[in-house]
Amino acid sequence: DCWGHCGSRGGYCDWCGVGNACCRQGEAGDPAECFNASGFSGAEQHECVHVQSPVPRIPVQHEAEDCWIYCGKAGGFCDWCGGGHACCKF
């Protein structure tokens, strides 16, 4: 479990080593590099995985639409907005 060692956030992390990131498989709140990672063990926690290069840009889903209801009436990362994207007031 790399979560605590990586500042309680997903993404590239020195603790995981060069070219690796702390990711949880399928975690919508993780950054783009986690969606291009391999080597997941299937554990239900963040773990150090290898990131393939280059990291693809994941498109925003429902851009400029009101996401408040669909994201559980909370701001922040939300699957409805697409992996790695958040519901924010604008």
Disulfide bonds with the S-S distance in Angstrom:
Cys2-Cys22 2.05
Cys6-Cys13 2.01
Cys16-Cys48 2.08
Cys23-Cys34 2.06
Cys67-Cys87 2.01
Cys71-Cys78 2.04
